Every structure is written in C-alpha cells, then in structure tokens.
Amino acid sequence: MAYVVSMAQAALKSRGKPAAAKTQLQVREASNALQRDKILQFRDRIMTDDMGVDSSTMGVAQQLDQTARDEAARHIFLTSGKSIAGCLRSHTSDLIPPSEQMMDVYELQTFAEFSPECLSFTDHMVVGERWRGSQASALMTAAAFKLARGSGALFDFTYCAPALVGLYEKIGYRRHGGKYLEGGEGLQVPMVLVMDDVEHLKSINSPFARLAMMKQPNLEIVSWFAGRFPDAAGRKVKALRDEQKLWEFMTRQMHLNPLQGVPLFDDLTYDEARRFIKNATTMALRTGERLARAGDMGEEAFVLLSGAIEIRDRQNSVLARFAKGAMVGEIAYLSATPRSADIVITNDAEVLVLTKEMFKKTMEKEPGLASKVLFNLTLILSERLTATSAQLSSHTQGL
C-alpha cells in the first residue's frame, strides 16, 4: 500500500483512446513463481513508465511489506497471445495479515468477528497501453470478484483517487471510514464492497450484480454492515444523487449561498452552478491531513466548503492560507503537471472535489457554461500570480 494504483485508474486514463484490435484476451491466475515474477515486472514497468509512480520513495519497511504481499497474494493477469495485457493483485487476510496501516484506514478492528478469509483486498491493477479502452479492466475486475467470493470473502477493500470515487460507486463500492491513504498516486479514498448486498448492486446496475447472485446472499451480513457503518451504507451513489441535495449540503457547510461564497461560481446562474457540480463529490478531512502533496500528479481541484488550509513548500514553509470558498489545486486541474506544493488541512474541513473529467464533459455538453468556469479559473490564477509576485517582491526588497 506504499504506492497506489486503483482498479479503475487504467479505465480513466484510457478514455478518448481507440480500443485495441479484436484479439482474444484470456484471464488467468499465476500458478508459479516464474509467472508471478513476470507479472510483477510488467506491473512495475507500467506503474513507473506510464503512471509516474516512483517506488524508490518507499521506506525499507514499506518495501518489505510490499514484497511480502506480492509473494502471498493471488495474481490475476490477462494475456494476448504470448504477451501480458494487464494484471491485478488480490489476497485475503488468511494469506497475509493486514498491516497496521490497513487496520487503521479500513477500520478492520470492527470486522474482528469475521474469520480472515472473509476479508479480501484488491489492488495494483494495471493495463498495457494497447489494451486501455478495451474490456481488459472489466475482465480482471470480474475475475477478482469471482475469485474472492469463491474463497469465502464477504467484504472487498480497495482504494482510489478522489477523481475515481464516482466510478467505483457505480460498480458497487462504498466510501468507507474517515481516513485516507497517501501513496505514490497521492491522496486515496478507502472503499469497501459488501459482496452479499445484491439489492444495492442491482439498484445501481452494477456489473457485479449477476455474479453476486450466483451464490445465495447472506442478508444478515448486509444488515450487520448497515448497523456498523450507517453513513457508508446510507450514502447515495454519486451518479444517482440529486444535485439539489449536494447544493443544500454545500450551503449548510458554508453557512451562505455558494453563489456568493465561491469565486469559481461568479456570474453563474443557480441552475448553471448546480449542473456543473452534478458529478462532483465531497470529502471530509481532519486537521493535519494532507489534501495533496508536492510532486503528486493530480487531476482534481478542490473548493473549500468549511475549515482552513495552508499551502506549504517542500521545506514546510507556509506559502498561503485559505478559508472557505477558496479553490486550490487549480494548476493540476488544468494541466498534466505535478503539484508544486502540499495542501495541508489546518482546521477540520469539508471540500468539494472537482475532476478534470467533469470539466471535459461540461465543455462537450455545455461549452457556454464551460467558458464561464474557465474565465473564473483564469481570474483566480491571475490573482494568485499577482499575490505571489508581490510576496517575492517584498522578499527581494528586504535583501
């Protein structure tokens, strides 16, 4: 868990790219150490070259844990002819116990009454460039579900970037717990899939629904989860959520109308602002947590609905402070560049997460609305540049 690639990352990166030629993909599970080593070489190359994940930043303990999990896990992979097209890692707690970080982030102490084989962990999915945009991700995800459920798993835990929460929710995962992971891919949101919750999977048209029904669901497990984690069980899937309720939530958090408190919404009508945020999501963070880290590749920007944040450089010096209404992370939102500073929560905060995919869809469907948002982004960037220039000027004059 020291460096992170979510199961939907490949699917997100593949959008807009042509699908691979119709060559048959075969789903397999590694059966020996030689196959496993070839899969890991493929995975590490894709993560480093295509996704910019730098495993050299891992500490010794993290590297040892990573190696132990790779050796204990079951590895699903796709082949096209003699070539590997994609892979992912899956293991249950009976194969290797959860790390302290996993116990903490996934709140696994609450699941202590279940035997180890009931808790499954799926992660580190990668797809070769040629196969992005094909059925590769769906094939491996379905295989992982069947593998875990066939082994007796009741819950599957994973994580994803804030930009992918909606995609995960659409296939049946739920946001889980109040903590976050920090890895090579930046801030990650813990997610959980309740494998027996067939009614939920059917209601959202999840690709897992039919697979889940192949085994008699245990409704007591569904009730147990709802009782222990009512917020997660009751949270509506983003794709099915009423944007009016999201707007009302934002208003409560800010204690004012977002049209008056968020510069990004300047000159937008009420209906335009609601349509723009329709597919956004929100996150709650605690004091001391990092919303983003210098050097991370990010495709999200954040609007602060409550609380306070600081922008800090690599030496932990404070570059700027912001309160509710402010937008941060806008440079990474507009361009594929690493983040230049840390964004640190200094007072418990709720943030609205805006993704690059949201903006692209707005440009395609409502170019007039997109132009207003882009103009406001330009003004925000201009004000930030002016403030930075003034700050540099005052430092220079003091030398």
Order of alpha helices (4+ residues) and beta strands (2+ residues): alpha-beta-alpha-alpha-beta-beta-alpha-beta-alpha-beta-alpha-beta-beta-beta-alpha-alpha-alpha-alpha-alpha-alpha-alpha-beta-beta-beta-beta-beta-alpha-beta-alpha-alpha
